[in-house]
């Protein structure tokens, strides 16, 4: 049985998210350019946390939020483009799973959860021009 969401709490959390987005937007004017993707990932993490508070979470969304949590906590260098590509793919899979009638019935080419996807920086090669 799922808990009934508290609309007042949700409204407060959404207002906080909006405030975070606005403050981040302002900060980006003065921050180094590579901060932007991390601020947006944090906003996505906050949004997914709000979705999870409303009841049983979509496994893809939870996996994406967990991967973002891990990424924001770690000091290990990552390839942000590869990570974001993976996160976007898994969000798309989550959206498809949540709304199967709105999407063609194709099997995803890569359904490995983002928590198991590599993020090490890859070097361009003839097979992977990147």
PAPABA-394924 format. One record per atom (N, C-alpha, C): residue number from 1; x, y, z; atom name. Coordinates in Angstrom, 2 decimals, always signed. Layout:
   marti      east     north        up   vexti
     NUM         X         Y         Z      CA
...
This chain:
   marti      east     north        up   vexti
       1     +0.84     -1.17     +0.00       N
       1     +0.00     +0.00     +0.00      CA
       1     +0.89     +1.24     +0.00       C
       2     +0.60     +2.17     -0.87       N
       2     +1.43     +3.37     -0.96      CA
       2     +0.84     +4.48     -0.08       C
       3     +1.73     +5.31     +0.39       N
       3     +1.30     +6.43     +1.21      CA
       3     +0.66     +7.49     +0.31       C
       4     -0.29     +8.19     +0.87       N
       4     -0.92     +9.28     +0.13      CA
       4     +0.03    +10.47     +0.12       C
       5     +0.34    +10.98     -1.07       N
       5     +1.25    +12.12     -1.13      CA
       5     +0.63    +13.34     -0.45       C
       6     +1.46    +14.10     +0.23       N
       6     +1.04    +15.33     +0.88      CA
       6     +1.21    +16.46     -0.12       C
       7     +0.09    +17.03     -0.64       N
       7     +0.20    +18.06     -1.67      CA
       7     +0.94    +19.31     -1.19       C
       8     +0.81    +19.65     +0.10       N
       8     +1.52    +20.82     +0.61      CA
       8     +3.02    +20.58     +0.58       C
       9     +3.44    +19.40     +1.01       N
       9     +4.87    +19.06     +0.99      CA
       9     +5.38    +19.05     -0.44       C
      10     +4.62    +18.45     -1.34       N
      10     +5.05    +18.38     -2.74      CA
      10     +5.19    +19.79     -3.32       C
      11     +4.22    +20.66     -3.03       N
      11     +4.30    +22.04     -3.52      CA
      11     +5.55    +22.73     -2.99       C
      12     +5.85    +22.51     -1.72       N
      12     +7.03    +23.12     -1.11      CA
      12     +8.29    +22.60     -1.78       C
      13     +8.35    +21.29     -2.01       N
      13     +9.53    +20.69     -2.64      CA
      13     +9.68    +21.17     -4.09       C
      14     +8.58    +21.30     -4.81       N
      14     +8.66    +21.81     -6.18      CA
      14     +9.11    +23.28     -6.19       C
      15     +8.64    +24.05     -5.23       N
      15     +9.08    +25.45     -5.13      CA
      15    +10.57    +25.51     -4.81       C
      16    +11.05    +24.62     -3.95       N
      16    +12.49    +24.57     -3.65      CA
      16    +13.29    +24.19     -4.89       C
      17    +12.75    +23.24     -5.66       N
      17    +13.43    +22.85     -6.89      CA
      17    +13.50    +24.03     -7.85       C
      18    +12.41    +24.76     -7.99       N
      18    +12.41    +25.94     -8.86      CA
      18    +13.42    +26.97     -8.37       C
      19    +13.47    +27.18     -7.07       N
      19    +14.44    +28.13     -6.50      CA
      19    +15.86    +27.66     -6.78       C
      20    +16.11    +26.37     -6.64       N
      20    +17.44    +25.81     -6.93      CA
      20    +17.80    +26.05     -8.40       C
      21    +16.86    +25.80     -9.30       N
      21    +17.12    +26.00    -10.72      CA
      21    +17.43    +27.46    -11.02       C
      22    +16.68    +28.36    -10.43       N
      22    +16.93    +29.79    -10.66      CA
      22    +18.27    +30.22    -10.08       C
      23    +18.57    +29.79     -8.86       N
      23    +19.86    +30.15     -8.25      CA
      23    +21.01    +29.55     -9.04       C
      24    +20.83    +28.32     -9.52       N
      24    +21.87    +27.69    -10.34      CA
      24    +22.05    +28.44    -11.64       C
      25    +20.95    +28.86    -12.23       N
      25    +21.04    +29.63    -13.48      CA
      25    +21.86    +30.89    -13.28       C
      26    +21.60    +31.57    -12.17       N
      26    +22.36    +32.78    -11.88      CA
      26    +23.83    +32.47    -11.64       C
      27    +24.09    +31.41    -10.87       N
      27    +25.47    +31.04    -10.55      CA
      27    +26.25    +30.65    -11.80       C
      28    +25.58    +30.06    -12.76       N
      28    +26.26    +29.62    -13.98      CA
      28    +26.87    +30.78    -14.76       C
      29    +26.34    +31.97    -14.55       N
      29    +26.91    +33.13    -15.23      CA
      29    +28.34    +33.40    -14.77       C
      30    +28.65    +33.00    -13.53       N
      30    +29.97    +33.25    -12.96      CA
      30    +30.80    +31.98    -12.77       C
      31    +30.16    +30.82    -12.80       N
      31    +30.86    +29.54    -12.57      CA
      31    +31.64    +29.10    -13.80       C
      32    +32.63    +28.23    -13.59       N
      32    +33.30    +27.61    -14.74      CA
      32    +32.27    +26.83    -15.58       C
      33    +32.45    +26.78    -16.89       N
      33    +31.47    +26.13    -17.77      CA
      33    +31.16    +24.67    -17.43       C
      34    +32.14    +23.94    -16.90       N
      34    +31.89    +22.53    -16.63      CA
      34    +31.02    +22.28    -15.40       C
      35    +30.64    +23.32    -14.66       N
      35    +29.73    +23.16    -13.53      CA
      35    +28.30    +22.91    -13.99       C
      36    +27.94    +23.46    -15.13       N
      36    +26.57    +23.38    -15.63      CA
      36    +25.98    +21.99    -15.65       C
      37    +26.65    +21.02    -16.29       N
      37    +26.08    +19.67    -16.34      CA
      37    +25.85    +19.08    -14.95       C
      38    +26.74    +19.38    -14.01       N
      38    +26.58    +18.83    -12.66      CA
      38    +25.39    +19.48    -11.94       C
      39    +25.19    +20.75    -12.15       N
      39    +24.03    +21.42    -11.55      CA
      39    +22.73    +20.85    -12.12       C
      40    +22.72    +20.62    -13.43       N
      40    +21.51    +20.05    -14.05      CA
      40    +21.29    +18.60    -13.61       C
      41    +22.38    +17.83    -13.46       N
      41    +22.22    +16.46    -12.94      CA
      41    +21.64    +16.50    -11.53       C
      42    +22.11    +17.44    -10.71       N
      42    +21.58    +17.54     -9.36      CA
      42    +20.10    +17.90     -9.38       C
      43    +19.69    +18.78    -10.29       N
      43    +18.27    +19.12    -10.42      CA
      43    +17.46    +17.89    -10.85       C
      44    +18.00    +17.09    -11.76       N
      44    +17.32    +15.86    -12.17      CA
      44    +17.21    +14.90    -10.98       C
      45    +18.27    +14.80    -10.19       N
      45    +18.26    +13.93     -9.01      CA
      45    +17.17    +14.39     -8.04       C
      46    +17.07    +15.68     -7.82       N
      46    +16.05    +16.22     -6.91      CA
      46    +14.64    +15.92     -7.44       C
      47    +14.46    +16.06     -8.74       N
      47    +13.16    +15.78     -9.35      CA
      47    +12.79    +14.31     -9.20       C
      48    +13.75    +13.43     -9.46       N
      48    +13.49    +11.99     -9.33      CA
      48    +13.20    +11.62     -7.88       C
      49    +13.84    +12.28     -6.94       N
      49    +13.56    +12.05     -5.52      CA
      49    +12.12    +12.42     -5.20       C
      50    +11.62    +13.51     -5.78       N
      50    +10.22    +13.90     -5.58      CA
      50     +9.28    +12.84     -6.15       C
      51     +9.61    +12.29     -7.31       N
      51     +8.77    +11.23     -7.89      CA
      51     +8.74    +10.01     -6.98       C
      52     +9.88     +9.65     -6.42       N
      52     +9.95     +8.47     -5.54      CA
      52     +9.14     +8.67     -4.27       C
      53     +9.00     +9.91     -3.82       N
      53     +8.25    +10.19     -2.60      CA
      53     +6.76     +9.93     -2.76       C
      54     +6.29     +9.87     -4.01       N
      54     +4.86     +9.66     -4.26      CA
      54     +4.43     +8.20     -4.29       C
      55     +5.36     +7.28     -4.15       N
      55     +4.98     +5.88     -4.16      CA
      55     +6.01     +5.03     -4.83       C
      56     +5.61     +3.82     -5.23       N
      56     +6.57     +2.91     -5.86      CA
      56     +7.25     +3.57     -7.06       C
      57     +8.55     +3.48     -7.06       N
      57     +9.33     +4.16     -8.09      CA
      57     +9.54     +3.27     -9.31       C
      58     +9.61     +3.89    -10.45       N
      58    +10.00     +3.23    -11.68      CA
      58    +11.47     +2.82    -11.52       C
      59    +11.79     +1.57    -11.77       N
      59    +13.15     +1.06    -11.55      CA
      59    +14.19     +1.83    -12.36       C
      60    +13.83     +2.25    -13.56       N
      60    +14.77     +3.03    -14.38      CA
      60    +15.06     +4.37    -13.73       C
      61    +14.01     +5.04    -13.23       N
      61    +14.20     +6.34    -12.59      CA
      61    +15.07     +6.20    -11.34       C
      62    +14.79     +5.16    -10.55       N
      62    +15.57     +4.94     -9.33      CA
      62    +17.03     +4.68     -9.67       C
      63    +17.27     +3.90    -10.71       N
      63    +18.63     +3.61    -11.14      CA
      63    +19.35     +4.88    -11.58       C
      64    +18.66     +5.74    -12.30       N
      64    +19.25     +7.00    -12.75      CA
      64    +19.57     +7.88    -11.53       C
      65    +18.62     +8.00    -10.61       N
      65    +18.85     +8.83     -9.42      CA
      65    +20.01     +8.30     -8.60       C
      66    +20.09     +6.98     -8.45       N
      66    +21.18     +6.37     -7.69      CA
      66    +22.52     +6.64     -8.36       C
      67    +22.55     +6.54     -9.68       N
      67    +23.80     +6.79    -10.41      CA
      67    +24.22     +8.25    -10.26       C
      68    +23.26     +9.16    -10.30       N
      68    +23.59    +10.57    -10.11      CA
      68    +24.11    +10.80     -8.69       C
      69    +23.43    +10.21     -7.69       N
      69    +23.90    +10.31     -6.30      CA
      69    +25.36     +9.87     -6.21       C
      70    +25.65     +8.71     -6.78       N
      70    +27.01     +8.17     -6.73      CA
      70    +28.00     +9.10     -7.43       C
      71    +27.61     +9.63     -8.57       N
      71    +28.48    +10.51     -9.35      CA
      71    +28.78    +11.80     -8.59       C
      72    +27.77    +12.38     -7.98       N
      72    +27.96    +13.65     -7.28      CA
      72    +28.77    +13.49     -6.00       C
      73    +28.79    +12.29     -5.44       N
      73    +29.55    +12.04     -4.21      CA
      73    +31.00    +11.66     -4.48       C
      74    +31.28    +11.08     -5.62       N
      74    +32.61    +10.53     -5.89      CA
      74    +33.58    +11.62     -6.33       C
      75    +34.83    +11.37     -6.10       N
      75    +35.88    +12.28     -6.56      CA
      75    +36.59    +11.69     -7.78       C
      76    +36.13    +10.53     -8.24       N
      76    +36.74     +9.85     -9.38      CA
      76    +36.40    +10.60    -10.67       C
      77    +37.37    +10.87    -11.52       N
      77    +37.09    +11.54    -12.79      CA
      77    +36.15    +10.67    -13.65       C
      78    +35.22    +11.33    -14.31       N
      78    +34.28    +10.64    -15.18      CA
      78    +34.26    +11.32    -16.54       C
      79    +33.67    +10.64    -17.49       N
      79    +33.40    +11.23    -18.80      CA
      79    +31.96    +11.73    -18.74       C
      80    +31.75    +13.03    -18.55       N
      80    +30.38    +13.53    -18.39      CA
      80    +29.49    +13.24    -19.59       C
      81    +30.04    +13.30    -20.80       N
      81    +29.23    +13.04    -21.99      CA
      81    +28.73    +11.60    -21.99       C
      82    +29.61    +10.65    -21.70       N
      82    +29.21     +9.24    -21.68      CA
      82    +28.19     +8.99    -20.57       C
      83    +28.41     +9.58    -19.41       N
      83    +27.48     +9.42    -18.31      CA
      83    +26.11     +9.98    -18.67       C
      84    +26.09    +11.19    -19.20       N
      84    +24.81    +11.81    -19.55      CA
      84    +24.10    +11.05    -20.67       C
      85    +24.86    +10.53    -21.64       N
      85    +24.25     +9.70    -22.69      CA
      85    +23.56     +8.50    -22.07       C
      86    +24.23     +7.85    -21.12       N
      86    +23.67     +6.68    -20.45      CA
      86    +22.43     +7.06    -19.64       C
      87    +22.53     +8.14    -18.88       N
      87    +21.39     +8.56    -18.06      CA
      87    +20.19     +8.93    -18.93       C
      88    +20.42     +9.62    -20.03       N
      88    +19.33     +9.98    -20.94      CA
      88    +18.68     +8.73    -21.53       C
      89    +19.48     +7.77    -21.91       N
      89    +18.95     +6.52    -22.47      CA
      89    +18.06     +5.82    -21.45       C
      90    +18.51     +5.76    -20.21       N
      90    +17.73     +5.06    -19.19      CA
      90    +16.50     +5.85    -18.76       C
      91    +16.55     +7.16    -18.81       N
      91    +15.34     +7.94    -18.57      CA
      91    +14.33     +7.66    -19.68       C
      92    +14.80     +7.58    -20.92       N
      92    +13.90     +7.27    -22.03      CA
      92    +13.27     +5.89    -21.84       C
      93    +14.05     +4.92    -21.39       N
      93    +13.50     +3.58    -21.13      CA
      93    +12.46     +3.66    -20.01       C
      94    +12.75     +4.46    -18.99       N
      94    +11.80     +4.62    -17.90      CA
      94    +10.50     +5.27    -18.36       C
      95    +10.61     +6.28    -19.20       N
      95     +9.41     +6.93    -19.74      CA
      95     +8.62     +5.96    -20.59       C
      96     +9.31     +5.16    -21.37       N
      96     +8.64     +4.17    -22.21      CA
      96     +7.94     +3.14    -21.33       C
      97     +8.60     +2.69    -20.28       N
      97     +7.99     +1.69    -19.38      CA
      97     +6.78     +2.28    -18.66       C
      98     +6.83     +3.56    -18.32       N
      98     +5.73     +4.21    -17.62      CA
      98     +4.54     +4.48    -18.54       C
      99     +4.79     +4.62    -19.83       N
      99     +3.74     +4.93    -20.81      CA
      99     +3.87     +4.05    -22.04       C
     100     +3.68     +2.74    -21.90       N
     100     +3.93     +1.83    -23.04      CA
     100     +3.02     +2.09    -24.24       C
     101     +1.84     +2.66    -24.04       N
     101     +0.93     +2.89    -25.16      CA
     101     +1.35     +4.05    -26.04       C
     102     +2.25     +4.89    -25.54       N
     102     +2.67     +6.07    -26.29      CA
     102     +3.95     +5.86    -27.09       C
     103     +4.48     +4.65    -27.09       N
     103     +5.77     +4.40    -27.74      CA
     103     +5.70     +3.13    -28.57       C
     104     +6.50     +3.05    -29.64       N
     104     +6.57     +1.81    -30.42      CA
     104     +7.10     +0.68    -29.55       C
     105     +6.75     -0.52    -29.89       N
     105     +7.19     -1.67    -29.09      CA
     105     +8.49     -2.23    -29.64       C
     106     +9.58     -1.55    -29.34       N
     106    +10.89     -2.02    -29.73      CA
     106    +11.68     -2.35    -28.48       C
     107    +12.62     -3.24    -28.60       N
     107    +13.46     -3.61    -27.48      CA
     107    +14.66     -2.69    -27.45       C
     108    +14.97     -2.10    -26.29       N
     108    +16.13     -1.21    -26.21      CA
     108    +17.41     -1.95    -26.58       C
     109    +18.28     -1.27    -27.30       N
     109    +19.55     -1.88    -27.70      CA
     109    +20.46     -2.11    -26.51       C
     110    +20.37     -1.25    -25.51       N
     110    +21.24     -1.36    -24.34      CA
     110    +20.40     -1.14    -23.10       C
     111    +20.06     -2.21    -22.41       N
     111    +19.19     -2.06    -21.25      CA
     111    +19.94     -2.29    -19.93       C
     112    +21.26     -2.19    -19.97       N
     112    +22.03     -2.31    -18.74      CA
     112    +21.77     -1.09    -17.87       C
     113    +21.43     -1.29    -16.59       N
     113    +21.17     -0.14    -15.73      CA
     113    +22.37     +0.80    -15.69       C
     114    +22.13     +2.12    -15.55       N
     114    +23.23     +3.06    -15.55      CA
     114    +24.25     +2.79    -14.46       C
     115    +23.83     +2.17    -13.37       N
     115    +24.77     +1.89    -12.29      CA
     115    +25.82     +0.87    -12.73       C
     116    +25.57     +0.16    -13.84       N
     116    +26.52     -0.82    -14.34      CA
     116    +27.21     -0.37    -15.62       C
     117    +26.93     +0.86    -16.07       N
     117    +27.51     +1.38    -17.30      CA
     117    +28.89     +1.97    -17.01       C
     118    +29.85     +1.77    -17.90       N
     118    +31.16     +2.38    -17.70      CA
     118    +31.09     +3.89    -17.91       C
     119    +31.93     +4.62    -17.19       N
     119    +31.97     +6.07    -17.38      CA
     119    +33.38     +6.57    -17.60       C
     120    +34.35     +5.67    -17.70       N
     120    +35.73     +6.09    -17.91      CA
     120    +35.84     +6.81    -19.23       C
     121    +36.69     +7.80    -19.27       N
     121    +36.90     +8.55    -20.50      CA
     121    +37.48     +7.61    -21.55       C
     122    +36.87     +7.62    -22.72       N
     122    +37.33     +6.76    -23.81      CA
     122    +38.08     +7.60    -24.82       C
     123    +39.08     +7.00    -25.42       N
     123    +39.87     +7.66    -26.44      CA
     123    +39.27     +7.38    -27.81       C
     124    +39.26     +8.37    -28.69       N
     124    +38.76     +8.13    -30.05      CA
     124    +39.61     +7.07    -30.74       C
     125    +38.96     +6.29    -31.58       N
     125    +39.65     +5.28    -32.38      CA
     125    +38.92     +5.20    -33.72       C
     126    +39.49     +4.47    -34.69       N
     126    +38.81     +4.35    -35.98      CA
     126    +37.43     +3.71    -35.83       C
     127    +37.28     +2.78    -34.86       N
     127    +36.00     +2.13    -34.64      CA
     127    +35.06     +2.99    -33.79       C
     128    +35.61     +3.88    -33.00       N
     128    +34.83     +4.74    -32.12      CA
     128    +35.35     +6.17    -32.26       C
     129    +34.91     +6.90    -33.33       N
     129    +35.46     +8.22    -33.59      CA
     129    +35.11     +9.26    -32.55       C
     130    +34.09     +9.05    -31.82       N
     130    +33.63     +9.90    -30.73      CA
     130    +33.91    +11.32    -31.00       C
